[in-house]
Amino acid sequence: MQVRCLPRFIDDLTEAYAYLTERTRADRLLDDVIVSPYSFTRGVCYVSPELNIVSHRASAALSVTLLSLSVLFCTTEGRAAPSAACSDAGISGFIPAKIERNPSPRYPKNALIDYNEGWVLLEYVVAKDGTIRDPVLRDAMGPSDLIDEAMRVVPTWKFMPATRGGVSVDEYRKRTEIVYRYESGTMSPTGQHDYVVVYVHPASPRLQASTHDGFARPFKRGNDLYNEKKYAEAIQVFEALLGERLNLYERSRASLALAMAYSELGDYARAFHYSGHATIRNAENLEQRRRADALALRMKLAIQNGAFAEAACVFEVLSSVDAAAAAPGTASAKMMTAINAVVGNAAPLEIPAKLAAVPYLGEPAGWQHRMLRTNFSFSRVQEGVKTFRLTCTGTVLEAAVDDEQQWNIPPLAGTCVLRVTGTPGSAFTLVEE
């Protein structure tokens, strides 16, 4: 398939990554761990000095990935415009389901004892009778009892069903984030279903610091291995650390470290996964000075994985978190301009992909992509690539991956996400037209 190209992007991309590389050689994103002088049953933690950081060292692999898409982009002067890639596709006459009853999950007793915090992302169908159908765990971090409690409670919720033209219809791709943390407050309002916070101690301040004395030492050991370029060994330390009792700050820091280490090894799928954990809820669990750098890394990894819509959404968050990091001339702004160019270009888009197993979810290896076009097909499909599921707001489609067939997304489908599953490491190319 011949893919039309636009000129001049290569120079801008090279300059952007030269900029990233230059500013990150001198500083590291890992370095220190903020430790809070916070007393609880397991002892007292201590304050450690804070060091200056900037960003994760850049990799030229992104430019290689983009070149492999056979698409070059034009850049324009000035601030990168918001991208249509991050906007939900509307459906004429469609009114989304609204929550009527959503009892809160309980904070599991074991998590309370260990001061464990966590996050769970569920996806489900709101049926035309307002009940929840086919709940699926899409992602999580934290102990399994937090996941179990979310999976127990959310399916009991009741909605006022979605309608199209006044008629009740099923709504697919409904999502809920459940956040378990110690913080002042109460459960989110009854009218909100997409983000629910389960609070514990009303008098406890929100922390962006380490509160477990078993975190700082292994984190430093992993950091030292990373700085010695022993990335595989650093990954072992950080992944083992995630199995311990941790708060959301500690989980975000360890996840950010894993994203960096996997990126150095060229495993961009796993790096992308962990960067998502580091930046949940606009990277709110990290210190302010780290948030922009973590989001910039997330944006870069999204592009490396062909997730242009996700990259566009991250750029919007980055702009609100740190306007300077998204200002004209920055690497992030130039990448956003490139994304706008590919979204606005009618030429077919080829996205190389590789299936990766998501830790602890127990599902087949997969790859996920928010669709940008209405027609798609597969090419260069390896044997281990098995099936796909296209989940849209208004419809769903499942089929075997076939490189001799093309599929069309119906006009009233709404926003669609493609998930391809199979054997870890199996590769293929998605073609959108």
N, C-alpha and C positions, 0 to 999 in steps of 0.2 A: 504494500500500500504506500502510495506516495503522499508524503505529508508536506504541505506548504510551509515555508519558513519566513520569518521576518528578521531583518538584519539588526546588527549593532548590539544585541544583548550580550554577546560573549565578552566584550570589553568591560561592560558594566558589571557583570557577574564576577569577573576576575578581580576587578577593583574592589568590589564589596568583600570578597573573601580575603584579599590581601589586607584590607582594613581590619577584618576580624582577627586574622592571624597575628598582625602586628600588635594589636592591643591586648591580646590574650597571652602572649608569650611571657610577659612580665608578671602577670597576676594569675591566680588560680581561683576557680569557683568553689573548690572544696575547702581547703584550709581549716578555719576555726569552727568550733561548735559553740554556740552560745549556751551556757549552762546557767539555769536560774537558781538562786538561793531559795529554793522552795522546799519546805519540810513536809514529809508525809511518812507513812508507816515504815517505809523501807530505808529511811535515813535522810541525810541532808546532802544536797548537791552543792557544787562549788562554782564560782564564777571564773571563767577562763578569759584571757585577753582576746579582743577582736582584731582581726587583720583586715586590710583592704582587699577587696576582690573586684574583678571586672566581669569576665565571661569565660566560657568554655573555649578552648583553643579550636580554631576552625579546621574543617576538613575540606580538601578539594574534591572530595567524592560527590558533593552535591552537583558541582558543575558537570561531572562525568555522568551522573544520573540524568540531569536535564538534557544533556546532549544525546543520551541514549533514547530520549523521547523523540528525537528528531524534530524538536521544535525550538526555534530561536525567537526571542521577543524584542520588541522595541521598548526603550525607556523614554520617559518624558520628564521634563523639569518640574520641580515643585513637589508638594506633598502627595504621596500616593493616595488615590481616592479609595473610599470604602468599596469592597468588592461585592458583586452580586453573588459570588460563590458562597458567601456566608449567610445569605438571606434564604428563608424558607420559601419554597415554591407554593404559591397560593392555589386554592381550589375554588372555583366559582361556586357560590352558594353554600360553601362548607362552613359550619360552625363547630369548633373543637369541643370535645367532651369537657365537662366541668365537674369538679369534685363536689360530692354531697356529704360524704362521711369518710374520714380518714383517721382512725385511731392511731396513736403514736406507738411505734415499737418501744419495748422496754429496754433499758440498759442491762445487758446480761450480768448476773452476779459476779462471775469470774472476771469479766472485764473491769468491773468496779473495783474488785480487790486488787488487781494488778495495775490500776490506773491506765488501762488500755483504751486508746482512741482508734477510730477507724472510719471507713467510708465504703459505701455500697452503691452500685449503680444497677438498677433493675430496668428491664424493658418488657412491655406487655401490650396486649390488645385490650382496648375497652370495647366490649361487645355492644351490640345495638340495644341490649336490655340494661346497660349500665354496669354490668359486672366485669371483673377482670379475668381475662383468659390468657393462657400460655405465658405465664411470667418466666422470664429468663434472666439469669445473672449475667450481666454484660461485663462487669469489672468490679474489683473490690481491693481494698487493702486493710489489713487488720485480721484479728483472730476469727476463726470460723463461726463462733457463736454469735458474732455480730451479723454475719451473713445469714445464718439460720433464722435469727429473729426478724430480720427484714423480709426474708422469704415467707415467714409465717404470717406476718401482719398485713403487708401490702395487698396480697390477693383478697383480703376481706374488705377492702375499700369499695365504696359505691359511688358511681358517677352518674350525672345527668348525661346521657349518651350524645355523641356527636350527631349532627344532622346535615343532610345535603338536600337543599330545596325543601326543607321542612320535614324530611323523612329521616328517621333514625337509621344510622349506618354504623358499621364497625369502624373504629379508628385504630390503625396500627402505629407502631413506633412511639407509643406513649412511654415516657421515661420518668423515673424518680430517683433522685439522689438521697440517700440516707446518710447523715453525718452524725457520728457518735463522738461527743466531746464534752469535757468539763468546761462549762462556761456559764456566765450569768445569763439568765433568760428562761424562756419556756418554749414549748413546741411551736412550730410555725403556725400561722393562722389556718383555720379550717379550709379557707378557700384556696389554699396553695397545695399542689400535689407534686410539683416537679422538684422541690427542694425541701426536705424535712430535717430539722436538727433535733437530735435527742440530747437534751441537756441533763446534767447531773447536779452539781453543787451550785445553787443560786449565788452563793457568796464567793465563788472562785473566779478570779480574773482570767481572762483569756491569755494564753501563753504562746509566745513564739520563741521558745527556749527549751532546752533539754531538762527533763525532770527525773530521768532515770540514771542512777549512777552506773549502770551497766552499759550505757550507750557511748559515752564520750571516748573511752579507751579503745574499744574495737573500731569505732569510726575513725579515730586517729590512725590506727594500724592500717585500715583499708586505704586511707588517704595517703599514707606513706608509701604503700605498695603502688598506688596509682602514680604518684610523683616519680617513682623509680621505673615507671613504664611496665610494671608487672600487672597488666590489666586483668588477666584471667584470675590471678590470685586475689586481686582487689575485689573482683566480682564475687568470689566465694565468701569473702568476709562480709561484704555488704548484704548479700542475699541471706546469709545466716543471721545477720543482725535484724533483718525484717521479720524473722520468726520470733523475736523476743517481744516482751511487753514494751510498747512505745506509745508516745503521744503523736499527734498529727504532725507537729513540727519535726520530730525525729524521723517519722516515716517519710516525710517529704524530703528531708536532707539526704537520707539513705537512697531514696529513689532517684534524686538528682545525681548523686554520685554514680549510681548504676547506669543512668542514661549516658553519662560522660564516658564511663569505662567501656560500655558496649559500643558506643560510637567510635571509640579509638580502635576497637577490634573489627570495625566494619559491619557489625551486626545492627543495622539501622532499625530493623523491625522491633527488636527488644529494646533498643535505646528509645524509640518512639513510645513504646508502651510505658516505660518507667518515667519518661518525661511527662506523660499525662498524669501520673500519680504525684509528681512534684508540683504540678501546676493546677490541681483541682481547685475549683471555685476561684479562678483568676490568681492562682498562686498565693492565696490568702494565708496559708500556713507558714510561709517563709518570711524572713525579715524583709522590710521594704527595700533595702539595698540589694537584695538578691533577686527580687521578683522579676525585674526587667530582663536580667541575664538568663534566668530560667525560661522565661517566655520566649526570648529570642532563640534559645536552643530548641525549644519545642517547635517553633516555626520552621527552623532549618530542617529538623528531623521530619516534620510533616511533609515538606517538599521532597525530601529524599525518599519518602515512602509513597509519593504520588498523591498525597492527601492535600490537594490544593485548597479545597473548601475549608478544611481544618486550619491550614496555614493562614488563610484569610481571616478566619474568626480569631485566631490567636493575635494577629496583627491589630485587630480592633481592640482587644483587651490590652495589649501592650501600649497602644496609644493612650488609653485611659489611665494606665498605671504609671507610665513614665513617658510624657510627651517627647522629651529629648531623645529617647531611644528610638522613636519612630519618626523623627524629624527628617526633612529632605536631606539627601546625601548619605544617610546612614545605610548600613547593610540591610536592615529590615525594610526600610522604605523602598530600596531598590528591588528587593525580592517581591514586595507587594506589587510594585509596578509590573514586574514580570508576570505575576499571577493574574492581574487584571488583563494583561495582554493575551494570555492563553485562554482565559474565559471569554474574552471578546472576539477571539479569532475563530472563524468558522471551519478552519482546517481540522481534519481528524486528529485526535489526541491519543497517542500511544503511551501507555504507562506500564513499565516493567514492574513485576511484583514477585514476591517470594513469601510462601506460607511460613508462619512462625507460631509455635505453641505459646499460649498465654499462660504464665505460671499460675498454678493452683486452681484454675477454673475447671479443669478436667474435661475440656472439650477438645475436638480435633484441632490441629493447627489451622490457622486461618489468616485472612487478610481482609481488611475492611476499607471501604471507599465510599464517600458521598458523591453521588453521580452529578456530573456537570452537563451532560447531554442527554438526548432522548433515545438514541440508538446505541447499542453496544454489542461487541463480539469479543472473541478471544483468539489469540494467535500464539505460536511458539509454546504450546501447552505441554508441560512434562507429564509423565505418567501418573505421578502422585497427586495431581490436581483433580479433585473428584466432582464436587457439587458447588452450586451457588444458591444463595437466597437473596432475593431483591425485596427489601421491606420498605414500602412507601407509606405515606400518611393514609392513603386511601385504598391500597391494594398490596398484595404480596405474591411473589412468584418464586418457585423453587424448581430447579432442573439440574441435570448433569452438565458439566462444562463440556462444550462441544465446539471445536475450532472451525467447524464448517457451517455454523448457524449464526444468525444475527437476531437479536431480540429488540423489541420496541417498547418503550415505556409509555403507557396510556396517557393521554392529555390531562386527565383529571386525577393523576396519581399523587400529586404533591411532591414533597421532598422525599428522595429515595436514597437508601444506603444499601450497597452491595457487599455481601460477605461471601468469600470464597473459602472452602475448606478442603482439607486433604492431608497429605503427609508432610511433616515439617521439612523445610528446605526446598520443596518443589516450587518451580518457577513457571510463570506464564506472563503474557502481556495482555492487558485490557485495552481495547480500542473503543474510544467513544467518538460518536459522530453526531 
